Amino acid sequence: MPDQPPAPAGDTPAACPAGAHHLTPEAEGPGTAKGPVPELFSWEFATDPYPAYAWLREHAPVRKTRLPSGVEAWLVTRYGDAKQALADPRLSKNPAHHGEPSHAKSKTGIPGERSANLMTHLLNIDPPDHTRLRRLVSKAFTPRRVAEFAPRVQELTDDLIDRFAEKGEADLIHDFAFPLPIYAICDLLGVPREDQDDFRDWAGMMIRHGGGPRGGVARSVKKMRGYLAELIHRKRLEPGDDLISGLIRASDHGEHLTENEAAAMAFILLFAGFETTVNLIGNGTFALLTHPEQRERLQASLGDGDTGLLGTGLEELLRFDGPVELATWRYATEPLTVGGEEIANGDPVLVVLAAADRDPERFRYPDTLDLSRRDNQHLGYGHGIHYCLGAPLARLEGQTALATLLRRLPDLRLAAEPGDLRWRGGLIMRGLRTLPVEFAPAQRSKYQTPGTPSS
């Protein structure tokens, strides 16, 4: 077990307000344990899934489960098994390996991506295609490009806070955590400012996970696909210093991204680049507000001009209640064994990152938030060849957002009981629907960024 400092005094090992976990008896079978098991994927479970995941880790760490969609998949909940599964080449990312009939295949992945011809992105392919595409995208999406984008992220952050700072209250999801990564990734991709509100509308529909009108997600994906095709065509004629132009220019031994590949990559960078960061900012702020001693430590550190605790703190927030609850779908390409369970060829496998990152066999005091935690090799952004390409951008946005909130709104506090907050339904992501807060009305910042899209 890694050496970790003792649990911080005053912090209880509770992730967030505990919901009631109904127990349902299930018969013995592959990947199941005797006796009652926690009910998964209910509203109570969404509020606080961690007790249920602790039960699974102890009693059925690799368990076949029928999901709300009707699809059966294996849930992997222990850290060691999770890390193995994330890097196992026998677990394919390509939905073509799903052993279910064609009608069931449409129930996995991002709604609408198949019909919009957006399947050829990094989350859906294996080597050698994955190797080629990732190398091409990495030529455009460089650490230098992300570092040079830092001033713009700071400007966007201050501009959004300016819009509610004088009011003394806000919904930090709607007013801050949601628009910040949307406008940031649009700027990085090269979406013109006058078109960015359309992207905000489409993204808003996608993030609802079924909370909007029937078919709304698929329609939004289709509209986004059409817009990206037009934008890529314009960038070919008039390239700029943006990420889409970089994707078009990128080549590897004379090979370029095809039109469909470029559109699919722009789509997944947008989709994966905004929702994970919405949840990182929302979940992270909520964790700090419900752990006041940790929040005060961070504020004091930032007040002294020390950003070290901000760096380790963001990693701890990613581990403690991260934005991605389950890794995206994998499919067995041959029979294999994970955690002692036999996985059949064609079976879907879902690695539960949220469970693995609370595994007491890997993390000391796993249910305690400790912003100074060292040796924090969490799986919040994955592991292996599919490790999140946009992690540096998400970290930049997360650190900037949290540090600026704490600096500019030092008395920020929840305006609702923690247990009354609702979490969005969905399988892969974990995030709050709303995050109402109050604070002493503050003055506007020195940043008055021209041309920033309005709410």
Secondary structure, DSSP 4 states (H G I P E B T S, - for coil): ----PPPPTT--S-SSPPPP--EEE----TT--SSEEEPPSSHHHHH--HHHHHHHHHH-SEEEEE-TTS-EEEEE-SHHHHHHHHH-TTEE--GGG--S-HHHHTTSSSTTTTTTT---STTS--TTHHHHHHHHHHHHS-HHHHHHTHHHHHHHHHHHHHHHHTTTEEEHIIIIITHHHHHHHHHHHT--GGGHHHHHHHHHHHHTTTSSSTTHHHHHHHHHHHHHHHHHHHHHHS--SSHHHHHHH-EETTEE--HHHHHHHHHHHHHHHHHHHHHHHHHHHHHHHT-HHHHHHHHHHHHTT--HHHHHHHHHHHHHH-SBSSPPPEEESS-EEETTEEEPTT-EEEE-HHHHTT-TTTSSSTTS--TT--S----TT--GGGS-TTHHHHHHHHHHHHHHHHHH-TT-EESS-GGG--BPP-SSB--BS--EEE-------S---TTPPP-
